[in-house]
Amino acid sequence: MFSSSKLSRFSGATAIAWPVLSLAALGLVVLGAALYLRYEIIENVPLGLACEAGRQSLTCTVRDAVIVLFNQNAFGWVAVIVGVIQFWRPNAVVLGVGLGASLAGLVLYNTNASALALALLVLSLARLSPGASSAPSK
């Protein structure tokens, strides 16, 4: 019955739902990782004291790297740059990267720049897609 016509794997609402679900899953994963970094590695007092005392481990190296990055506002500036690129040239991959960077920045102390980037990402979703007309269809 379906052999003569080629059906796409995803159609209708399912075709729209997959990118949205992918971005939501990416956001949750990045948010979970950033929360783990903040509360279990950066703000963990015994671990911080051990790293300050000279403990050499991957956890201390990651902790030091993340502290240097958020002291330089790296998460926020990456999120702003990606947000501007997304606003200029909308793309689902760039939206995912910007969403991840802005969520990480919000959790990891770069709130001002990350909030601006998140606003740019939301505004980029309100733009018309290329080739779409603003006139209502009859």
N, CA, C and O of each residue as an XYZ file, in Angstrom:
552
protein
N       0.815     -1.185      0.000
C       0.000      0.000      0.000
C       0.865      1.259      0.000
O       0.559      2.204     -0.727
N       1.943      1.299      0.799
C       2.800      2.464      0.879
C       4.029      2.345     -0.018
O       4.874      3.241     -0.027
N       4.139      1.254     -0.768
C       5.362      1.039     -1.541
C       5.507      2.013     -2.707
O       6.629      2.357     -3.078
N       4.403      2.461     -3.290
C       4.516      3.338     -4.446
C       4.845      4.777     -4.069
O       5.479      5.486     -4.851
N       4.438      5.209     -2.918
C       4.735      6.593     -2.517
C       5.833      6.594     -1.473
O       5.884      5.733     -0.595
N       6.698      7.567     -1.585
C       7.787      7.685     -0.616
C       7.327      8.582      0.520
O       7.033      9.761      0.322
N       7.269      8.012      1.699
C       6.889      8.794      2.868
C       8.140      9.203      3.612
O       9.071      8.414      3.776
N       8.150     10.438      4.058
C       9.297     10.873      4.845
C       9.226     10.220      6.215
O       8.161      9.832      6.695
N      10.369     10.116      6.809
C      10.435      9.474      8.123
C       9.660     10.273      9.158
O       8.977      9.704     10.009
N       9.771     11.603      9.083
C       9.052     12.479      9.992
C       8.173     13.396      9.169
O       8.619     13.953      8.166
N       6.945     13.555      9.580
C       6.060     14.455      8.861
C       5.159     15.174      9.854
O       4.939     14.706     10.971
N       4.654     16.297      9.431
C       3.702     17.044     10.247
C       4.306     17.564     11.538
O       5.397     18.132     11.548
N       3.586     17.361     12.614
C       4.009     17.864     13.919
C       5.276     17.156     14.408
O       6.062     17.749     15.147
N       5.483     15.916     14.013
C       6.668     15.191     14.440
C       7.931     15.812     13.859
O       8.972     15.826     14.517
N       7.853     16.325     12.637
C       9.012     16.950     12.011
C       9.417     18.213     12.748
O      10.602     18.541     12.800
N       8.465     18.923     13.314
C       8.761     20.128     14.084
C       9.205     19.766     15.498
O      10.028     20.470     16.083
N       8.682     18.702     16.043
C       8.953     18.353     17.442
C      10.391     17.877     17.659
O      10.945     18.112     18.733
N      11.007     17.223     16.685
C      12.355     16.690     16.894
C      13.390     17.767     17.151
O      14.169     17.617     18.091
N      13.452     18.852     16.374
C      14.437     19.896     16.712
C      14.167     20.541     18.064
O      15.100     20.860     18.801
N      12.915     20.731     18.386
C      12.568     21.340     19.675
C      12.971     20.415     20.819
O      13.531     20.869     21.817
N      12.692     19.145     20.682
C      13.070     18.182     21.717
C      14.587     18.049     21.831
O      15.116     17.882     22.930
N      15.281     18.123     20.708
C      16.750     18.061     20.741
C      17.334     19.250     21.481
O      18.245     19.093     22.294
N      16.811     20.445     21.203
C      17.294     21.641     21.899
C      16.948     21.599     23.378
O      17.742     22.029     24.214
N      15.771     21.085     23.707
C      15.393     20.973     25.118
C      16.300     19.977     25.838
O      16.718     20.226     26.969
N      16.604     18.861     25.197
C      17.503     17.879     25.811
C      18.908     18.451     25.971
O      19.552     18.241     26.999
N      19.385     19.171     24.959
C      20.697     19.807     25.060
C      20.722     20.812     26.210
O      21.679     20.859     26.982
N      19.674     21.605     26.316
C      19.594     22.580     27.402
C      19.609     21.928     28.768
O      20.279     22.413     29.680
N      18.882     20.836     28.922
C      18.852     20.143     30.207
C      20.207     19.518     30.548
O      20.633     19.546     31.702
N      20.876     18.960     29.550
C      22.192     18.357     29.794
C      23.204     19.425     30.205
O      23.954     19.236     31.163
N      23.227     20.555     29.477
C      24.169     21.626     29.800
C      23.849     22.219     31.161
O      24.753     22.503     31.947
N      22.563     22.408     31.442
C      22.158     22.940     32.741
C      22.571     22.004     33.869
O      23.064     22.460     34.901
N      22.375     20.712     33.688
C      22.786     19.737     34.702
C      24.287     19.716     34.904
O      24.763     19.649     36.038
N      25.044     19.774     33.803
C      26.508     19.785     33.922
C      27.000     21.049     34.609
O      27.912     20.988     35.434
N      26.411     22.188     34.283
C      26.826     23.444     34.907
C      26.476     23.464     36.391
O      27.259     23.951     37.206
N      25.313     22.941     36.744
C      24.940     22.873     38.160
C      25.865     21.942     38.926
O      26.244     22.236     40.059
N      26.233     20.811     38.308
C      27.171     19.890     38.949
C      28.523     20.557     39.152
O      29.119     20.449     40.223
N      29.014     21.256     38.111
C      30.292     21.954     38.235
C      30.251     22.989     39.356
O      31.185     23.100     40.151
N      29.159     23.738     39.405
C      29.087     24.818     40.396
C      29.005     24.286     41.816
O      29.774     24.703     42.683
N      28.075     23.365     42.061
C      27.807     22.963     43.439
C      28.653     21.798     43.934
O      28.896     21.693     45.137
N      29.104     20.926     43.051
C      29.873     19.769     43.495
C      31.375     19.925     43.327
O      32.146     19.223     43.982
N      31.802     20.835     42.458
C      33.237     20.985     42.235
C      33.735     22.358     42.672
O      34.715     22.448     43.411
N      33.081     23.421     42.230
C      33.589     24.765     42.529
C      33.288     25.181     43.966
O      34.178     25.666     44.665
N      32.058     25.000     44.412
C      31.683     25.462     45.747
C      31.861     24.409     46.841
O      31.466     24.645     47.983
N      32.428     23.288     46.528
C      32.680     22.237     47.506
C      33.911     22.630     48.332
O      35.033     22.607     47.826
N      33.699     22.986     49.582
C      34.777     23.515     50.423
C      35.904     22.500     50.651
O      37.065     22.865     50.465
N      35.630     21.249     51.043
C      36.742     20.300     51.239
C      37.552     20.067     49.959
O      38.777     19.959     50.007
N      36.868     19.990     48.830
C      37.574     19.812     47.571
C      38.402     21.058     47.245
O      39.534     20.944     46.775
N      37.851     22.226     47.488
C      38.576     23.458     47.246
C      39.818     23.570     48.108
O      40.870     24.002     47.638
N      39.700     23.185     49.360
C      40.865     23.224     50.253
C      41.931     22.222     49.811
O      43.127     22.510     49.864
N      41.487     21.046     49.377
C      42.446     20.040     48.900
C      43.151     20.521     47.633
O      44.355     20.310     47.479
N      42.424     21.156     46.735
C      43.044     21.662     45.506
C      43.993     22.815     45.813
O      45.049     22.933     45.190
N      43.627     23.656     46.760
C      44.509     24.773     47.144
C      45.782     24.261     47.829
O      46.835     24.893     47.749
N      45.673     23.116     48.500
C      46.827     22.543     49.200
C      47.793     21.835     48.250
O      48.864     21.392     48.665
N      47.410     21.731     46.966
C      48.338     21.146     46.014
C      47.938     19.790     45.488
O      48.760     19.124     44.858
N      46.716     19.348     45.714
C      46.263     18.057     45.194
C      46.267     18.102     43.670
O      45.724     19.029     43.069
N      46.872     17.114     43.059
C      46.945     17.022     41.604
C      45.956     15.966     41.124
O      46.202     14.767     41.258
N      44.840     16.419     40.566
C      43.855     15.489     40.020
C      43.120     16.177     38.875
O      43.218     17.390     38.690
N      42.395     15.387     38.124
C      41.622     15.931     37.018
C      40.537     16.867     37.538
O      40.242     17.887     36.915
N      39.947     16.524     38.668
C      38.908     17.367     39.243
C      39.443     18.746     39.588
O      38.783     19.751     39.322
N      40.635     18.807     40.181
C      41.237     20.102     40.514
C      41.606     20.878     39.258
O      41.483     22.102     39.231
N      42.055     20.188     38.223
C      42.384     20.858     36.969
C      41.135     21.450     36.325
O      41.150     22.588     35.857
N      40.050     20.668     36.304
C      38.784     21.169     35.758
C      38.282     22.336     36.596
O      37.809     23.331     36.048
N      38.378     22.227     37.892
C      37.941     23.301     38.793
C      38.712     24.585     38.525
O      38.115     25.657     38.426
N      40.022     24.486     38.408
C      40.841     25.662     38.140
C      40.523     26.269     36.774
O      40.456     27.491     36.639
N      40.328     25.423     35.766
C      40.019     25.919     34.423
C      38.678     26.648     34.390
O      38.563     27.711     33.780
N      37.670     26.082     35.042
C      36.352     26.720     35.061
C      36.400     28.033     35.836
O      35.748     29.002     35.448
N      37.153     28.076     36.910
C      37.289     29.323     37.683
C      37.958     30.405     36.838
O      37.530     31.559     36.862
N      38.997     30.046     36.098
C      39.657     31.025     35.219
C      38.684     31.492     34.138
O      38.636     32.683     33.830
N      37.912     30.576     33.560
C      36.974     30.946     32.502
C      35.878     31.874     33.005
O      35.536     32.841     32.325
N      35.315     31.599     34.191
C      34.253     32.511     34.615
C      34.796     33.796     35.197
O      34.065     34.786     35.247
N      36.052     33.832     35.644
C      36.654     35.108     36.048
C      36.877     36.019     34.844
O      36.834     37.242     34.977
N      37.114     35.441     33.685
C      37.293     36.205     32.450
C      35.968     36.426     31.711
O      35.975     36.987     30.616
N      34.849     36.007     32.271
C      33.512     36.104     31.652
C      33.453     35.383     30.307
O      32.741     35.817     29.401
N      34.182     34.305     30.176
C      34.253     33.586     28.904
C      32.914     32.990     28.503
O      32.544     33.048     27.330
N      32.182     32.419     29.450
C      30.892     31.808     29.112
C      29.924     32.854     28.591
O      29.212     32.614     27.616
N      29.894     34.013     29.234
C      28.990     35.079     28.819
C      29.358     35.666     27.469
O      28.477     35.909     26.644
N      30.653     35.899     27.224
C      31.059     36.482     25.956
C      30.884     35.513     24.802
O      30.507     35.925     23.705
N      31.146     34.246     25.023
C      30.885     33.250     23.972
C      29.395     33.215     23.657
O      29.001     33.136     22.494
N      28.573     33.275     24.696
C      27.124     33.263     24.489
C      26.667     34.499     23.719
O      25.807     34.389     22.845
N      27.223     35.676     24.026
C      26.841     36.902     23.314
C      27.272     36.829     21.855
O      26.498     37.184     20.966
N      28.491     36.377     21.597
C      28.974     36.277     20.210
C      28.117     35.311     19.408
O      27.734     35.604     18.276
N      27.818     34.166     19.993
C      26.982     33.187     19.299
C      25.554     33.721     19.151
O      24.906     33.456     18.138
N      25.051     34.469     20.140
C      23.722     35.067     20.034
C      23.639     36.075     18.909
O      22.630     36.132     18.205
N      24.688     36.878     18.723
C      24.711     37.836     17.612
C      24.758     37.096     16.276
O      24.072     37.480     15.329
N      25.558     36.046     16.197
C      25.610     35.252     14.960
C      24.246     34.637     14.678
O      23.797     34.625     13.531
N      23.587     34.131     15.704
C      22.266     33.536     15.530
C      21.246     34.586     15.094
O      20.377     34.302     14.269
N      21.345     35.783     15.638
C      20.416     36.846     15.263
C      20.647     37.283     13.814
O      19.705     37.630     13.102
N      21.912     37.260     13.391
C      22.258     37.669     12.039
C      21.904     36.595     11.023
O      21.294     36.882      9.994
N      22.291     35.355     11.315
C      22.055     34.223     10.420
C      21.467     33.056     11.216
O      22.219     32.223     11.722
N      20.145     32.979     11.334
C      19.537     31.907     12.141
C      19.877     30.515     11.634
O      19.843     30.234     10.436
N      20.209     29.647     12.599
C      20.595     28.277     12.291
C      20.334     27.453     13.552
O      20.582     27.926     14.661
N      19.847     26.253     13.395
C      19.509     25.426     14.550
C      20.744     25.029     15.351
O      20.685     24.961     16.578
N      21.858     24.768     14.677
C      23.080     24.377     15.376
C      23.619     25.547     16.197
O      24.020     25.375     17.348
N      23.625     26.728     15.599
C      24.096     27.913     16.304
C      23.173     28.217     17.487
O      23.634     28.635     18.549
N      21.878     28.006     17.297
C      20.930     28.193     18.399
C      21.247     27.249     19.552
O      21.193     27.654     20.713
N      21.576     26.002     19.250
C      21.936     25.043     20.295
C      23.201     25.426     21.032
O      23.267     25.321     22.257
N      24.210     25.873     20.290
C      25.465     26.299     20.922
C      25.231     27.524     21.793
O      25.741     27.605     22.911
N      24.458     28.478     21.280
C      24.151     29.676     22.060
C      23.335     29.375     23.295
O      23.564     29.957     24.355
N      22.382     28.465     23.163
C      21.580     28.073     24.322
C      22.447     27.418     25.385
O      22.316     27.717     26.572
N      23.333     26.526     24.960
C      24.230     25.872     25.914
C      25.165     26.844     26.595
O      25.350     26.783     27.811
N      25.764     27.750     25.817
C      26.693     28.720     26.398
C      25.983     29.688     27.339
O      26.521     30.039     28.389
N      24.781     30.118     26.970
C      24.075     31.065     27.843
C      23.580     30.388     29.122
O      23.613     31.001     30.189
N      23.132     29.164     29.039
C      22.719     28.462     30.262
C      23.911     28.197     31.172
O      23.806     28.348     32.389
N      25.039     27.806     30.596
C      26.243     27.610     31.407
C      26.681     28.921     32.039
O      27.090     28.941     33.200
N      26.602     30.011     31.294
C      26.975     31.310     31.827
C      26.052     31.778     32.935
O      26.503     32.384     33.907
N      24.764     31.502     32.797
C      23.821     31.890     33.849
C      24.104     31.155     35.152
O      24.008     31.739     36.231
N      24.451     29.884     35.055
C      24.721     29.110     36.264
C      26.107     29.422     36.823
O      26.301     29.437     38.038
N      27.075     29.672     35.931
C      28.461     29.842     36.356
C      28.867     31.315     36.445
O      29.939     31.694     35.974
N      28.024     32.129     37.039
C      28.351     33.489     37.490
C      28.542     34.524     36.396
O      28.986     35.628     36.710
N      28.242     34.250     35.147
C      28.331     35.239     34.072
C      26.927     35.665     33.659
O      26.547     35.509     32.499
N      26.160     36.197     34.596
C      24.730     36.396     34.375
C      24.404     37.530     33.413
O      23.489     37.385     32.602
N      25.116     38.654     33.469
C      24.743     39.798     32.634
C      24.870     39.488     31.149
O      23.907     39.644     30.398
N      26.032     39.058     30.725
C      26.247     38.763     29.307
C      25.405     37.571     28.860
O      24.912     37.554     27.732
N      25.237     36.589     29.718
C      24.451     35.410     29.341
C      22.974     35.742     29.197
O      22.297     35.191     28.329
N      22.470     36.633     30.035
C      21.073     37.048     29.911
C      20.855     37.828     28.616
O      19.828     37.664     27.958
N      21.814     38.673     28.251
C      21.736     39.393     26.983
C      21.743     38.415     25.815
O      20.970     38.567     24.869
N      22.605     37.421     25.880
C      22.676     36.419     24.811
C      21.382     35.623     24.713
O      20.918     35.327     23.612
N      20.798     35.275     25.849
C      19.537     34.542     25.838
C      18.434     35.391     25.226
O      17.590     34.869     24.497
N      18.424     36.687     25.508
C      17.440     37.584     24.893
C      17.645     37.649     23.379
O      16.671     37.645     22.627
N      18.896     37.708     22.924
C      19.164     37.697     21.485
C      18.693     36.400     20.840
O      18.165     36.414     19.727
N      18.882     35.284     21.532
C      18.446     34.002     20.988
C      16.925     33.948     20.867
O      16.395     33.434     19.882
N      16.231     34.475     21.862
C      14.764     34.490     21.803
C      14.299     35.414     20.682
O      13.368     35.079     19.950
N      14.944     36.583     20.543
C      14.583     37.493     19.458
C      14.859     36.889     18.093
O      14.133     37.162     17.138
N      15.894     36.076     17.987
C      16.198     35.452     16.699
C      15.114     34.462     16.293
O      14.922     34.208     15.104
N      14.410     33.906     17.260
C      13.325     32.981     16.941
C      12.110     33.705     16.382
O      11.283     33.090     15.710
N      11.988     35.006     16.648
C      10.840     35.782     16.190
C      11.024     36.318     14.777
O      10.086     36.875     14.208
N      12.208     36.162     14.201
C      12.463     36.662     12.853
C      11.795     35.778     11.810
O      11.571     34.588     12.028
N      11.486     36.384     10.681
C      10.954     35.611      9.568
C      12.052     34.752      8.966
O      13.216     35.154      8.941
N      11.694     33.592      8.491
C      12.677     32.755      7.816
C      12.959     33.332      6.433
O      12.101     34.009      5.866
N      14.136     33.078      5.883
C      14.462     33.613      4.555
C      13.468     33.127      3.516
O      13.136     31.942      3.474
N      12.995     34.032      2.685
C      12.046     33.656      1.631
C      10.606     33.769      2.064
O       9.716     33.657      1.221
N      10.328     33.984      3.341
C       8.957     34.125      3.793
C       8.513     35.573      3.632
O       9.293     36.496      3.869
N       7.281     35.768      3.237
C       6.779     37.136      3.084
C       6.023     37.538      4.341
O       5.465     36.701      5.051
N       6.021     38.842      4.596
C       5.330     39.319      5.780
C       3.861     39.579      5.519
O       3.099     39.836      6.451
N       3.455     39.514      4.256
C       2.048     39.739      3.932
C       1.236     38.497      4.276
O       1.688     37.378      4.036
N       0.045     38.681      4.833
C      -0.780     37.508      5.149
C      -1.264     36.824      3.881
O      -1.547     37.482      2.880
N      -1.354     35.524      3.927
C      -1.828     34.762      2.763
C      -3.340     34.787      2.707
O      -4.017     34.835      3.733
N      -3.861     34.752      1.481
C      -5.335     34.822      1.305
C      -5.912     33.468      1.110
O      -7.125     33.332      0.947
